[in-house]
Every structure is written in C-alpha cells, then in structure tokens.
C-alpha cells in the first residue's frame, strides 16, 4: 500500500520561518518557528524539520510561501542572503511535489477566509462581495498582493508593489525623502514602510531637527512612542501610519479594491489602538476628487497570527484537488 501524502507548508520571511503539516481537516499541526539567520539555507531548515518529525520527504507535497519573486527557477530572497534553485531543492529533498508562491500571494489566499475575529476594521466603508481586494504589509520589507474573483473562485495576483517609488505628499515627507536620497540612489515605499523604515523616519526627523539620533531599533521607537516617553519617536510612528495610509489609498485607487484593503505584516498589529487613532484613514481618503471613491472602501488590520500559513494551506489544498482531477 502506498503511504499517504504528507502536506507541508512554510511561511518564509526575512527574519522568521514557520513550517507545519496540513491535516486532512485543513488545520495545521506541528507548527515550528525557526530564525532564518541561525541557519545556512532553506534546505537545511526543511531537513531539520523533516528529521524532527520523522517525515518521509518522498511523500511530501510542499507549498512554500517566500518573501521574494518566485517566477524564475533561481530564487534570491530580497531581505535574506539565501538563494537556491527550485528544481534542485525539490530533487535534493526528494519531494513528491513542490510549489513556491510569494509570501503575499499566500496572504492573499488567506484573506477571503478570514473571520471577523481575525481582523480589525479601521474607519468607514463597507466591503462589496466579490470585488477586488488588496493587501499590503509592513514587516522586514513591504509586501503587496491582490485578490480578484473570477471563474467562480478567488485568484491571487502577486507583485512587488512595495518597491514602487515613494511619493512625498507634504513638507515633512519631502524632508524625509531628501534625507533618504542621500543614502540611496532611489527611494521606494519600503524604505519608509518596514521595520527599517520606522528607523529611517526617526533618523530623518532627528536630522531635520538638528538632534543626534539614538541607536534605536524599530521596536525601541515603537515602545517609546506608545509610552509617550519620546516626542520624536511618537512623531516617527505617527508618520509611519500616515505614509502607510497614503500608500494603501494608492492601492485602493489602482485596483478599485471595493472588497477592502487589508494591512498585514508583523508591525501594525502590535499597536492597533495607536493606529486606529492615527491619521492613517485620513491619508487613505485624502485623494482630492477621489476622496469619496476611497471613503467607500473599508480598511482592515489582519490580526490572525499565521495568515501566510493559512493561505499556503489553502493554495496547496486547491493544487492537490486540481491535480486529482
């Protein structure tokens, strides 16, 4: 008798990597967290996981959601010095099947399945059934994806929208842009809307005020903003929220996302109340003649802790079903 297929999913970011096994009911068990920087390669982590859980890799159908483009055989991670060949990885691990999708493609697959308990609404607007949905998520980088309805199912459309040119909309952002132009030949939204982005906003504000910045990391800036112990940290986190509002509003215009805009990533869920009271939604709607257009589009923060794993599971199950036809 042929051994049953084992469905394995992974969510691979620039900092953390999570791996789990999808059960017959669609739940994920044996979910394990690894720190990417502590391992030499993705293959090494997967081998470690298979050995720890006594998994026969030849029976594995795997879906790996990874934070970089996946359209070529050679995968080069954007925010981690890992690279590998998809075909070689499949051969070296002796996998039955291997699917690689962008990490925000995975989150896009998860969004239509989220319940009200897995998201928080920010501001007004009401979602329209089966209309386009857009997702953006500040974390190690800035991920972007879209979901559209077609052929009686949701279809994820990936992309690298986080690397679009940053567009300053007020004097403060113009000053931040000038500060960053002295560091980079080109400034993308990711340079502001990420963990590094919070740090760079803080550094730019210090520079513009003629103050020497402290050696704060993003978590330090956020903590000092939330406990109101540092005015510049508060301004930096507030600016982050405003800039994210402008970026999310641009996505809404580009995709006519009347199904909603979803904020993913590991940063914003840590300060929901600060975010709710920030100028995020005001900036989201501040589109002049198209203010009413954006005002009707709802915005949400994803609070589900593992949307990438949830989406990778949904994708893998769908692919298994398609291959069984």
C-alpha positions as CSV (number, residue, x, y, z in Angstrom):
1,X,0.0,0.0,0.0
2,X,1.3,3.5,-0.9
3,X,1.9,5.7,2.0
4,X,-0.4,8.7,2.4
5,X,0.8,12.0,1.1
6,X,2.0,14.5,3.7
7,X,1.1,18.1,3.0
8,X,3.8,20.5,4.4
9,X,3.5,24.3,4.3
10,X,6.0,27.0,5.2
11,X,6.0,30.8,5.5
12,X,9.4,32.2,4.9
13,X,10.1,35.8,5.7
14,X,13.3,37.8,6.0
15,X,13.5,37.1,9.7
16,X,11.3,34.1,10.7
17,X,10.4,30.8,9.0
18,X,7.5,28.7,10.1
19,X,6.8,25.1,8.9
20,X,3.8,22.9,9.6
21,X,1.9,19.9,8.4
22,X,-1.6,20.3,7.0
23,X,-4.1,17.8,8.4
24,X,-7.0,16.2,6.5
25,X,-9.4,18.7,8.0
26,X,-7.2,21.6,6.7
27,X,-5.8,22.5,10.1
28,X,-2.0,22.9,10.6
29,X,-0.2,20.8,13.2
30,X,3.4,20.7,14.4
31,X,3.9,24.3,13.5
32,X,7.6,25.2,14.3
33,X,9.3,28.6,14.3
34,X,12.9,29.0,13.1
35,X,15.1,32.1,13.0
36,X,16.3,32.4,9.4
37,X,19.6,34.0,10.4
38,X,20.6,31.0,12.5
39,X,20.6,28.6,9.5
40,X,22.7,28.4,6.4
41,X,19.9,27.7,3.9
42,X,16.2,26.9,3.4
43,X,17.1,23.3,2.6
44,X,18.9,23.0,6.0
45,X,15.8,24.1,7.8
46,X,13.4,21.8,6.0
47,X,15.8,18.8,6.6
48,X,15.9,19.7,10.2
49,X,12.1,19.8,10.4
50,X,11.6,16.5,8.5
51,X,14.1,14.8,10.8
52,X,12.5,16.2,13.9
53,X,9.0,15.0,12.9
54,X,10.1,11.7,11.3
55,X,8.7,12.8,7.9
56,X,9.5,10.8,4.7
57,X,10.2,13.6,2.3
58,X,9.4,11.5,-0.8
59,X,5.8,11.6,0.4
60,X,5.7,15.3,0.8
61,X,3.7,17.8,-1.2
62,X,5.0,21.2,-0.1
63,X,3.9,24.7,-0.6
64,X,6.5,27.3,0.4
65,X,5.4,30.9,0.7
66,X,8.5,33.0,0.5
67,X,9.4,36.7,0.7
68,X,10.7,37.3,-2.9
69,X,9.7,36.9,-6.5
70,X,9.2,33.2,-7.5
71,X,8.7,33.4,-11.2
72,X,12.2,32.0,-12.1
73,X,13.8,28.7,-11.1
74,X,16.6,30.6,-9.3
75,X,15.2,32.1,-6.1
76,X,17.0,35.0,-4.5
77,X,15.5,36.3,-1.3
78,X,15.1,40.0,-1.1
79,X,15.9,40.6,2.6
80,X,18.0,37.4,3.4
81,X,21.2,36.1,1.8
82,X,19.6,32.8,0.7
83,X,19.3,31.7,-2.9
84,X,18.5,28.3,-4.4
85,X,17.1,26.5,-7.5
86,X,13.5,25.4,-7.1
87,X,14.2,22.3,-9.2
88,X,17.4,21.5,-7.3
89,X,15.7,22.0,-3.9
90,X,12.9,19.5,-4.9
91,X,15.5,17.0,-6.1
92,X,17.8,17.4,-3.1
93,X,14.9,17.0,-0.6
94,X,13.4,14.2,-2.7
95,X,9.9,15.9,-2.5
96,X,6.9,14.4,-4.3
97,X,5.7,17.9,-5.3
98,X,6.9,21.4,-4.6
99,X,5.0,24.7,-5.0
100,X,6.6,28.1,-4.4
101,X,4.4,31.2,-4.0
102,X,5.2,34.7,-2.9
103,X,4.5,35.3,0.8
104,X,1.9,37.9,0.0
105,X,0.3,35.6,-2.6
106,X,-0.2,33.3,0.4
107,X,-1.7,36.0,2.5
108,X,-4.0,36.9,-0.4
109,X,-5.2,33.3,-0.5
110,X,-6.0,33.6,3.2
111,X,-7.8,37.0,3.2
112,X,-11.2,35.8,1.8
113,X,-11.2,33.1,4.6
114,X,-10.7,35.5,7.5
115,X,-13.4,35.8,10.1
116,X,-14.3,39.0,12.0
117,X,-12.2,37.6,14.9
118,X,-9.1,37.5,12.6
119,X,-9.2,41.2,11.5
120,X,-9.9,44.7,12.9
121,X,-11.7,47.3,10.8
122,X,-10.2,50.8,10.7
123,X,-12.5,53.6,9.7
124,X,-15.6,53.6,7.4
125,X,-16.6,51.9,4.2
126,X,-18.2,48.6,3.6
127,X,-16.8,45.6,1.6
128,X,-18.6,44.7,-1.6
129,X,-18.9,40.9,-2.2
130,X,-16.6,39.5,-4.9
131,X,-15.0,42.9,-5.6
132,X,-11.1,43.2,-5.7
133,X,-9.2,43.0,-2.5
134,X,-5.7,44.5,-2.0
135,X,-3.2,43.6,0.7
136,X,-0.1,45.4,1.9
137,X,2.1,44.6,4.8
138,X,5.0,46.3,6.5
139,X,7.4,43.9,8.1
140,X,11.0,43.2,7.3
141,X,10.0,44.5,3.9
142,X,6.8,45.8,2.4
143,X,4.7,43.1,0.7
144,X,1.8,43.7,-1.7
145,X,-0.7,41.4,-3.3
146,X,-4.2,41.5,-4.8
147,X,-7.2,39.1,-4.9
148,X,-9.8,39.1,-7.7
149,X,-12.9,37.0,-8.2
150,X,-13.0,35.0,-11.5
151,X,-14.4,31.7,-12.8
152,X,-16.3,31.2,-9.5
153,X,-13.2,31.3,-7.4
154,X,-10.7,33.8,-5.8
155,X,-7.5,34.3,-7.8
156,X,-4.4,35.8,-6.2
157,X,-2.4,38.3,-8.2
158,X,1.1,38.9,-6.9
159,X,3.5,41.7,-7.4
160,X,6.3,43.8,-5.9
161,X,4.3,47.0,-5.2
162,X,6.3,47.7,-2.1
163,X,9.2,48.7,-4.3
164,X,7.2,51.4,-6.1
165,X,8.7,55.0,-5.9
166,X,7.9,56.8,-2.7
167,X,5.8,59.9,-3.4
168,X,6.0,62.6,-0.7
169,X,2.7,64.5,-0.1
170,X,3.7,67.1,2.4
171,X,6.7,69.1,3.6
172,X,7.7,66.6,6.3
173,X,7.7,63.8,3.8
174,X,9.7,65.9,1.3
175,X,12.3,66.4,4.1
176,X,12.3,62.6,4.8
177,X,12.7,61.9,1.1
178,X,15.7,64.3,0.8
179,X,17.3,62.6,3.8
180,X,16.9,59.2,2.2
181,X,18.1,60.4,-1.2
182,X,21.5,61.0,0.4
183,X,21.5,57.3,1.4
184,X,20.0,55.6,-1.7
185,X,20.0,56.3,-5.5
186,X,16.3,55.6,-5.4
187,X,13.7,55.7,-2.6
188,X,10.9,53.2,-2.6
189,X,8.0,53.0,-0.2
190,X,9.7,50.0,1.5
191,X,12.3,52.4,2.8
192,X,9.7,54.0,5.0
193,X,7.1,51.2,5.4
194,X,9.1,48.5,7.1
195,X,11.0,47.9,10.3
196,X,14.0,49.6,8.8
197,X,11.6,52.3,7.5
198,X,10.5,53.3,11.1
199,X,14.1,53.6,12.0
200,X,14.8,55.8,8.9
201,X,11.8,58.0,9.5
202,X,13.1,58.5,13.1
203,X,16.6,59.3,11.8
204,X,15.3,61.7,9.3
205,X,13.2,63.6,11.8
206,X,16.2,63.8,14.1
207,X,18.3,65.1,11.3
208,X,15.8,67.7,10.3
209,X,15.5,68.9,14.0
210,X,19.3,69.0,14.4
211,X,19.2,66.3,17.0
212,X,21.6,63.4,17.2
213,X,19.5,60.1,16.9
214,X,19.8,57.4,19.5
215,X,20.7,53.9,18.3
216,X,17.1,52.8,18.4
217,X,15.7,49.8,16.6
218,X,12.1,49.9,15.3
219,X,10.9,48.1,18.4
220,X,12.5,50.7,20.6
221,X,11.0,53.6,18.6
222,X,7.5,52.0,18.8
223,X,7.8,51.3,22.5
224,X,8.8,54.9,23.3
225,X,6.1,56.2,21.0
226,X,3.4,54.1,22.8
227,X,4.5,55.1,26.3
228,X,4.9,58.7,25.2
229,X,8.5,58.9,26.6
230,X,10.0,60.3,23.4
231,X,8.4,63.0,21.3
232,X,10.4,62.3,18.1
233,X,9.6,58.5,18.4
234,X,5.9,59.5,18.6
235,X,6.2,61.6,15.6
236,X,8.1,58.8,13.7
237,X,5.4,56.2,14.4
238,X,2.7,58.7,13.6
239,X,4.4,59.5,10.3
240,X,4.7,55.8,9.5
241,X,0.9,55.5,9.9
242,X,0.3,58.5,7.7
243,X,2.6,57.3,5.0
244,X,1.0,53.8,5.1
245,X,-2.4,55.5,4.7
246,X,-1.2,57.2,1.5
247,X,0.2,54.0,0.2
248,X,-2.9,51.9,1.0
249,X,-5.0,54.7,-0.6
250,X,-3.0,54.4,-3.8
251,X,-3.6,50.7,-3.9
252,X,-7.3,51.3,-3.5
253,X,-7.3,53.7,-6.5
254,X,-5.1,51.4,-8.6
255,X,-7.2,48.2,-8.0
256,X,-10.7,49.7,-7.2
257,X,-10.5,47.4,-4.2
258,X,-14.1,47.7,-3.0
259,X,-13.6,44.3,-1.4
260,X,-11.3,46.0,1.1
261,X,-7.7,46.9,1.8
262,X,-6.0,44.7,4.3
263,X,-2.9,45.6,6.3
264,X,-0.8,42.5,7.0
265,X,2.8,42.1,8.4
266,X,4.2,41.9,11.9
267,X,4.3,45.6,12.7
268,X,0.9,47.2,12.8
269,X,-0.9,44.5,14.8
270,X,1.4,45.5,17.7
271,X,-0.2,48.9,18.2
272,X,-3.8,48.7,16.9
273,X,-5.2,51.5,19.1
274,X,-2.4,53.9,18.2
275,X,-3.0,53.0,14.6
276,X,-6.8,53.5,14.9
277,X,-6.3,57.0,16.4
278,X,-3.6,58.0,13.9
279,X,-4.1,59.8,10.6
280,X,-3.9,56.5,8.6
281,X,-7.5,56.7,7.5
282,X,-7.5,60.4,6.8
283,X,-4.5,59.9,4.5
284,X,-6.2,56.9,2.9
285,X,-9.1,59.1,1.9
286,X,-7.1,62.2,1.0
287,X,-7.3,61.8,-2.7
288,X,-8.9,65.1,-3.7
289,X,-11.5,64.5,-6.4
290,X,-11.4,60.7,-5.5
291,X,-11.9,61.2,-1.7
292,X,-15.5,59.8,-2.0
293,X,-14.2,56.9,-4.0
294,X,-11.8,55.8,-1.3
295,X,-14.1,56.7,1.6
296,X,-16.4,53.8,0.5
297,X,-13.5,51.3,0.6
298,X,-13.0,49.6,4.1
299,X,-9.6,49.0,5.6
300,X,-8.7,46.2,8.0
301,X,-5.7,45.1,10.0
302,X,-5.2,41.4,9.9
303,X,-4.8,40.1,13.5
304,X,-4.6,36.4,12.5
305,X,-1.2,35.3,13.7
306,X,-0.4,33.0,10.8
307,X,-2.1,34.3,7.6
308,X,0.8,33.1,5.4
309,X,0.5,29.5,6.7
310,X,-3.3,29.7,6.3
311,X,-3.0,30.9,2.7
312,X,-0.3,28.4,1.8
313,X,-2.5,25.6,3.1
314,X,-5.5,26.9,1.1
315,X,-3.3,27.1,-2.0
316,X,-1.8,23.6,-1.5
317,X,-5.2,22.0,-1.0
318,X,-6.5,23.6,-4.2
319,X,-3.5,22.4,-6.2
320,X,-3.9,18.9,-4.8
321,X,-7.5,19.0,-5.8
322,X,-6.7,20.2,-9.3
323,X,-4.0,17.5,-9.8
324,X,-6.5,14.9,-8.7
325,X,-9.0,15.8,-11.5
